[in-house]
Amino acid sequence: MKIKLGSLFSQLTIFMWVALSLLPFSSALAQAPAQRMVVDVTEGHRRPMPIAIADFAGPNGANIAQVVREDLERSGLFTVQNPQSFAGRIPDVNVTPRFTDWRAISTEALVIGRGSQTEERLRVEFRLWDIYGQSQLLGLEFSSSDVNWRRIAHKVADAIYGRLTGKTGMFDSRVIFVSETGPRTNRIKRLAVMDQDGANPSFLTDGDEQILNPRFSTSGQQVVYTSLGQRGLKLWVLDIPTGRREAVTGLGNMVFAPRFSRDGQSLIFSSDRDGNTDIMTKNLRTGQVRRLTDNPAIDTSPDFSPDSSRVVFTSDRSGNPQIYKMNAQGTGVARISFGSGRYSTPVWSPDGTMVAFTKQAGGQFHIGVMNSDGSNERILASSYLVEGPSFAPNGRVIVFQREEGPGASPSIWTVDVSGANLRKVSIGVSGSDPAWSPMLE
Amino acid sequence: MTYSKLNYVGLSAFILLAACASKPPTTNSANTGAGSRSTEAAALPPAAATNQGAGQGGNQGANSGLYGNNYGAGQNAANPYAGQVLATLGDRVFFATDAYNLSEEARATLSRQAAWLNGNPNSRLLVAGNCDERGTREYNLALGARRANSVKDFLVSLGVNANRIETVSYGKERPIDDRPNESGWAINRNSHSMPIN
């Protein structure tokens, strides 16, 4: 039985947004300095900003507001005011709020919104207010098919996050992962995808094969993954808009750890021959296969740098697994991890300044980050098993797999690169090998 | 049909059979783990299984197999007799942590496998390397490949034609012992030989 994908993402690409005009009253008061409202995202322990998000008027308004609240709360940068504390005094979206009323509940920012629906088209407008500066910081309208109300809410949350932190958001994005069911000795491992907040989980494969380590392409339109069958490991490229999947052929029966090049034209992966695993690339257009490493050691878990000029990977050529860097042609190999322990699964941050990794030391597993030259190592999370970090598209959060103790089911967690804000993603099923998508269009 | 929502699939009817045909290189073998699920049926004879790839939404629950999983069941079902003979001779050899060299006991087991292969010249073998859960997924796939290849090299050194042996790594994806401790890990660090057509 095959599961048909349908058009999983294509229906979602019809967003429009427009800026709302400033209300006359607020523009007169818009002299408040913008810096006042900037949330510092570099130190997660700073005081979170109190923000009130009123239930939106119109269809699905309470649900939309709740998704916005949960997104902002989960970022660790905001304290979301209990909506009960201001129920009954929510003004219309086109009316300037009485700022003194809102100071009374000690909120610094306020979001008022409204949805309206014409046939299947949902239009959501909202305004973000600076309560102490007494000014409108943002006024936007999004519209899309009404089935996309959660995505509209994520876009609202991204806009608020962006305005108040000065950084790109991350809420309108997805996580591809492996759903795990059944006992440890007979695991069913299916490819699955969910929104970054754990909502809308869907299976993408049927469980006949065990699926390992899926990754998005930079465009977010494709996913590459490994399937493990009885006779070997095979790579697949799944095209999200069409739901079509294609095997990557001609690479033997022991290929794994695939990632896309940043231009989406090539795959980098590891391939085993006679017990020796090396790193190779395959150009998906020309079919050309190139070997990047030729060493009797294990070389695996490669990842291209954002500018595609370099590759970071795991090798045990020193005697145990460590992180190495090399040029994209395979030259200039240099070790970058020198702490005590075993290092693996390195991935570049989206801006290329950092590498996140899995480390084994002291009988535990750890997720950490280091500068891309190996300096300034910091451990962000530790457990019986944590594995496989993947950066959010804005580079500020890392998603990874965690088993809380011996024998526990794997689950998906996030942590800020600051080390603060460790959280479990609530999906309702066991999951492993998460990888974050780019921002959706 | 369209893609389905995730639902938690109940596995209420799961039957776990396990047999320990060859001892791992520890004093604490699976048989000593009183109360462990994987030991409950340890006395049962190896059974060839036939429910590989049960359709509808994955595993239907019923399960049997040489080692309490059905990963190898499809091929053993194709040749259940050969699978039973191999199990009797010892179809698994065990490894130390992060190692792929063969112990004396492993060599003795593999010598029996080689003798059987040499006496059954039409038989072919799939050798699968396995790892414990104390490594990352991708590193363990490479480590399992090393283990399978160690076994293949040794069998070839005893006169078995290399073309008759196929190798694969299951990394840490197909453990046979679910105990998350050194006893379970020792059993899961193995190479498994299965007859194939």
Interface residues (C-beta under 8 A of the other chain):
Chain A: M1 I3 K4 L5 G6 L8 S179 T181 G182 P183 R184 T185 N186 R187 I188 K189 R190 A192 P201 S202 F203 L204 D206 G207 D208 Q210 L212 N213 L228 Q230 R231 G232 L233 N253 M254 F256 A257 S270 D272 D274 G275 N276 T277 I298 T300 S301 T314 D316 N320 P321 R342 S344 T345 T358 Q360 Y384 L385 E387 G388 P406 G407 I427 G428 V429 D433
Chain B: M1 T2 Y3 S4 K5 L6 Y8 V9 L11 F14 L16 R37 S38 G53 G55 Q56 G57 G58 N59 N63 Y67 G68 N69 N70 Y71 G72 G74 Q75 D98 Y100 L126 E133 R134 G135 T136 R137 E138 Y139 L141 A142 L143 A145 R146 A148 N149 S150 D153 E166 T167 V168 S169 Y170 G171 E173 R174 P175 I176 D177 D178 R179 P180 N181 I196
